Amino acid sequence: MTNLIETPVTVRVEIVGGTVTKAAMIISATGRRLDFSGIGQMRFFVDVIAEDGTRIGMWEGANYETAILTAHELAEEWKCQVYDNLIGDAT
């Protein structure tokens, strides 16, 4: 028996973001190398949180306005709200 109480997950679209602080590892047919070009850049991510709590990455890029537009398009498709974790707001 478990004492865990399952809490329902709200289906939603989330906008998250952050600044790149480490080099990316590029793996190709010629081997591995580090790419330092992204350090210091802001990146944004739009994820759908499904009923089972699974996070599905839907978009990633450098433009916040595009992240907002993409999130709202996905929210219409999934019939849910957008949670912008960068400003702490749900729309």
Z-matrix of the N, CA and C atoms (Angstrom, degrees):
N
C 1 1.459
C 2 1.524 1 108.59
N 3 1.285 2 115.28 1 145.57
C 4 1.464 3 120.20 2 -178.39
C 5 1.525 4 110.48 3 -119.77
N 6 1.304 5 115.42 4 150.81
C 7 1.464 6 120.99 5 177.27
C 8 1.521 7 111.63 6 -95.94
N 9 1.332 8 116.70 7 3.28
C 10 1.458 9 119.88 8 -179.28
C 11 1.519 10 110.35 9 -73.39
N 12 1.304 11 115.33 10 136.21
C 13 1.462 12 121.52 11 176.86
C 14 1.519 13 107.50 12 -107.82
N 15 1.319 14 115.85 13 121.52
C 16 1.458 15 118.99 14 179.12
C 17 1.521 16 109.77 15 -74.82
N 18 1.315 17 115.29 16 126.35
C 19 1.453 18 119.75 17 176.58
C 20 1.517 19 107.97 18 -102.66
N 21 1.299 20 117.35 19 137.00
C 22 1.462 21 119.15 20 -178.99
C 23 1.524 22 111.33 21 -66.30
N 24 1.306 23 115.47 22 143.09
C 25 1.466 24 121.55 23 178.23
C 26 1.521 25 107.76 24 -95.95
N 27 1.310 26 115.81 25 132.19
C 28 1.456 27 120.93 26 176.59
C 29 1.516 28 108.61 27 -85.90
N 30 1.324 29 116.40 28 121.01
C 31 1.465 30 119.89 29 175.05
C 32 1.520 31 106.86 30 -62.71
N 33 1.329 32 115.85 31 131.39
C 34 1.461 33 119.75 32 -176.22
C 35 1.518 34 109.76 33 -159.60
N 36 1.314 35 114.89 34 166.00
C 37 1.463 36 122.79 35 171.43
C 38 1.518 37 106.41 36 -110.16
N 39 1.329 38 116.94 37 130.33
C 40 1.464 39 120.99 38 -179.46
C 41 1.521 40 110.71 39 -116.98
N 42 1.341 41 114.24 40 140.44
C 43 1.464 42 121.60 41 170.96
C 44 1.521 43 106.48 42 -107.30
N 45 1.316 44 116.31 43 124.07
C 46 1.460 45 121.43 44 176.12
C 47 1.521 46 107.70 45 -131.23
N 48 1.308 47 116.42 46 164.25
C 49 1.454 48 118.98 47 -179.68
C 50 1.510 49 111.75 48 -166.45
N 51 1.301 50 114.87 49 171.13
C 52 1.449 51 120.42 50 178.64
C 53 1.515 52 110.79 51 -177.32
N 54 1.311 53 114.69 52 173.87
C 55 1.453 54 122.00 53 180.00
C 56 1.523 55 109.30 54 -96.62
N 57 1.318 56 116.54 55 133.22
C 58 1.462 57 121.76 56 177.87
C 59 1.522 58 108.32 57 -67.40
N 60 1.336 59 116.71 58 126.29
C 61 1.468 60 121.07 59 -177.46
C 62 1.523 61 113.23 60 -117.65
N 63 1.340 62 117.62 61 -8.37
C 64 1.464 63 120.76 62 -177.94
C 65 1.524 64 109.99 63 -133.28
N 66 1.303 65 115.09 64 158.11
C 67 1.456 66 120.96 65 176.98
C 68 1.524 67 110.04 66 -68.99
N 69 1.316 68 115.84 67 147.27
C 70 1.460 69 121.43 68 176.36
C 71 1.521 70 109.07 69 -89.92
N 72 1.332 71 115.80 70 143.35
C 73 1.462 72 120.57 71 176.37
C 74 1.523 73 108.02 72 -89.56
N 75 1.320 74 117.40 73 121.33
C 76 1.455 75 123.19 74 177.33
C 77 1.527 76 106.84 75 -102.17
N 78 1.330 77 115.81 76 121.77
C 79 1.458 78 120.77 77 178.47
C 80 1.520 79 107.65 78 -114.39
N 81 1.323 80 116.03 79 122.48
C 82 1.467 81 120.51 80 -178.17
C 83 1.520 82 109.10 81 -138.32
N 84 1.325 83 115.52 82 -175.93
C 85 1.466 84 120.99 83 179.72
C 86 1.528 85 111.65 84 -63.78
N 87 1.325 86 116.85 85 -23.66
C 88 1.467 87 120.24 86 -179.04
C 89 1.524 88 112.74 87 -91.16
N 90 1.316 89 117.35 88 -0.80
C 91 1.462 90 120.24 89 178.11
C 92 1.512 91 112.55 90 124.63
N 93 1.313 92 115.52 91 -158.62
C 94 1.463 93 122.24 92 -179.27
C 95 1.518 94 110.06 93 -111.18
N 96 1.345 95 114.56 94 147.34
C 97 1.465 96 119.71 95 174.63
C 98 1.523 97 108.54 96 -153.59
N 99 1.304 98 115.67 97 158.09
C 100 1.460 99 121.47 98 177.25
C 101 1.520 100 109.56 99 -94.96
N 102 1.323 101 115.93 100 138.85
C 103 1.468 102 122.06 101 176.94
C 104 1.527 103 107.32 102 -113.54
N 105 1.320 104 116.54 103 111.95
C 106 1.459 105 122.33 104 -177.66
C 107 1.531 106 112.91 105 -93.39
N 108 1.326 107 118.14 106 -1.31
C 109 1.469 108 121.77 107 -171.34
C 110 1.525 109 113.48 108 -66.54
N 111 1.324 110 118.41 109 -24.09
C 112 1.460 111 120.19 110 -176.98
C 113 1.520 112 115.17 111 -86.48
N 114 1.321 113 117.52 112 -10.18
C 115 1.463 114 120.12 113 -176.45
C 116 1.525 115 110.18 114 -60.65
N 117 1.322 116 115.16 115 130.02
C 118 1.456 117 121.96 116 179.86
C 119 1.521 118 113.90 117 93.75
N 120 1.338 119 117.41 118 -12.05
C 121 1.465 120 120.70 119 -179.70
C 122 1.527 121 110.40 120 -83.08
N 123 1.318 122 114.82 121 146.72
C 124 1.463 123 121.73 122 174.85
C 125 1.520 124 108.34 123 -86.02
N 126 1.338 125 117.86 124 133.95
C 127 1.458 126 123.28 125 177.07
C 128 1.522 127 108.78 126 -125.69
N 129 1.312 128 115.79 127 144.03
C 130 1.464 129 122.31 128 -179.09
C 131 1.523 130 109.17 129 -120.81
N 132 1.330 131 115.56 130 148.06
C 133 1.454 132 121.92 131 -178.28
C 134 1.520 133 108.93 132 -132.88
N 135 1.330 134 116.01 133 139.90
C 136 1.458 135 121.76 134 175.37
C 137 1.528 136 106.46 135 -118.72
N 138 1.324 137 116.01 136 119.67
C 139 1.455 138 122.46 137 -178.77
C 140 1.515 139 110.33 138 -121.55
N 141 1.327 140 116.20 139 148.03
C 142 1.458 141 121.59 140 169.36
C 143 1.520 142 106.47 141 -101.55
N 144 1.336 143 116.21 142 131.63
C 145 1.452 144 121.61 143 174.92
C 146 1.523 145 106.23 144 -100.46
N 147 1.334 146 116.71 145 114.49
C 148 1.464 147 122.50 146 -176.05
C 149 1.531 148 110.37 147 -81.14
N 150 1.339 149 115.72 148 171.90
C 151 1.470 150 121.77 149 -177.45
C 152 1.528 151 113.01 150 -57.29
N 153 1.336 152 116.99 151 -32.99
C 154 1.461 153 120.05 152 -178.97
C 155 1.524 154 112.70 153 -87.28
N 156 1.337 155 117.16 154 5.57
C 157 1.454 156 121.61 155 178.71
C 158 1.517 157 114.12 156 90.32
N 159 1.316 158 116.95 157 -2.32
C 160 1.459 159 120.92 158 178.99
C 161 1.526 160 110.25 159 -65.48
N 162 1.318 161 115.47 160 134.00
C 163 1.474 162 121.67 161 177.63
C 164 1.524 163 107.71 162 -96.89
N 165 1.341 164 116.43 163 121.74
C 166 1.454 165 122.07 164 -178.15
C 167 1.528 166 108.45 165 -112.15
N 168 1.311 167 116.45 166 112.87
C 169 1.464 168 120.82 167 178.60
C 170 1.519 169 110.20 168 -71.30
N 171 1.331 170 117.24 169 121.09
C 172 1.460 171 121.83 170 -175.68
C 173 1.531 172 113.26 171 -111.03
N 174 1.331 173 118.04 172 -27.01
C 175 1.460 174 120.77 173 -176.99
C 176 1.517 175 108.85 174 -158.02
N 177 1.342 176 115.88 175 149.15
C 178 1.461 177 122.13 176 175.57
C 179 1.515 178 107.54 177 -148.91
N 180 1.329 179 116.26 178 136.48
C 181 1.454 180 119.19 179 179.46
C 182 1.514 181 112.40 180 -174.92
N 183 1.332 182 115.34 181 -176.26
C 184 1.457 183 121.92 182 -175.11
C 185 1.523 184 113.61 183 -99.44
N 186 1.344 185 118.34 184 -3.74
C 187 1.457 186 121.07 185 -173.98
C 188 1.527 187 110.70 186 -109.00
N 189 1.332 188 116.45 187 115.93
C 190 1.471 189 121.80 188 -177.73
C 191 1.532 190 111.31 189 -65.44
N 192 1.326 191 117.38 190 -39.96
C 193 1.467 192 120.49 191 -179.58
C 194 1.534 193 111.08 192 -62.07
N 195 1.333 194 116.79 193 -40.15
C 196 1.457 195 120.77 194 177.10
C 197 1.519 196 110.59 195 -66.17
N 198 1.319 197 117.12 196 -36.88
C 199 1.468 198 121.10 197 176.95
C 200 1.531 199 110.32 198 -60.61
N 201 1.327 200 116.42 199 -42.88
C 202 1.465 201 120.99 200 179.76
C 203 1.527 202 110.48 201 -64.17
N 204 1.325 203 116.70 202 -47.73
C 205 1.472 204 120.51 203 179.85
C 206 1.526 205 111.14 204 -61.18
N 207 1.314 206 116.79 205 -44.30
C 208 1.466 207 121.33 206 179.39
C 209 1.519 208 110.80 207 -63.00
N 210 1.321 209 117.07 208 -42.64
C 211 1.468 210 121.25 209 179.95
C 212 1.526 211 111.24 210 -61.05
N 213 1.321 212 116.95 211 -42.71
C 214 1.460 213 119.80 212 -179.15
C 215 1.535 214 112.10 213 -70.43
N 216 1.326 215 117.10 214 -33.85
C 217 1.463 216 119.97 215 174.52
C 218 1.530 217 110.32 216 -63.90
N 219 1.330 218 116.22 217 -43.70
C 220 1.464 219 120.13 218 178.87
C 221 1.528 220 111.51 219 -66.31
N 222 1.329 221 116.70 220 -36.85
C 223 1.463 222 120.40 221 179.41
C 224 1.526 223 110.95 222 -63.01
N 225 1.328 224 116.53 223 -38.11
C 226 1.474 225 119.75 224 175.99
C 227 1.523 226 110.37 225 -63.96
N 228 1.318 227 115.52 226 -43.35
C 229 1.458 228 120.88 227 -178.61
C 230 1.533 229 111.62 228 -65.67
N 231 1.327 230 116.77 229 -41.35
C 232 1.467 231 121.96 230 -177.89
C 233 1.526 232 112.22 231 -90.65
N 234 1.328 233 117.29 232 -4.17
C 235 1.466 234 123.30 233 -179.74
C 236 1.540 235 111.32 234 54.10
N 237 1.328 236 113.53 235 58.52
C 238 1.467 237 119.84 236 -178.37
C 239 1.528 238 109.53 237 -148.51
N 240 1.340 239 115.49 238 -178.44
C 241 1.462 240 121.35 239 -179.73
C 242 1.520 241 111.54 240 -92.80
N 243 1.336 242 114.55 241 161.16
C 244 1.460 243 121.90 242 172.57
C 245 1.523 244 107.80 243 -101.20
N 246 1.327 245 116.49 244 129.96
C 247 1.458 246 122.51 245 173.24
C 248 1.522 247 107.07 246 -110.13
N 249 1.323 248 115.72 247 113.97
C 250 1.461 249 120.50 248 178.11
C 251 1.519 250 107.70 249 -94.22
N 252 1.323 251 116.47 250 98.20
C 253 1.463 252 120.83 251 -176.83
C 254 1.520 253 113.12 252 -70.57
N 255 1.321 254 117.32 253 -11.82
C 256 1.463 255 119.87 254 178.07
C 257 1.525 256 111.68 255 -76.01
N 258 1.339 257 116.42 256 -28.31
C 259 1.467 258 119.65 257 178.43
C 260 1.527 259 112.05 258 -117.58
N 261 1.350 260 116.60 259 -0.48
C 262 1.457 261 120.44 260 178.85
C 263 1.501 262 113.93 261 67.85
N 264 1.344 263 116.75 262 43.62
C 265 1.459 264 120.27 263 -173.66
C 266 1.520 265 110.33 264 -134.24
N 267 1.323 266 116.05 265 146.07
C 268 1.469 267 122.20 266 173.95
C 269 1.519 268 108.77 267 -115.33
N 270 1.327 269 115.72 268 131.15
C 271 1.467 270 119.78 269 178.00
C 272 1.519 271 110.11 270 -125.73
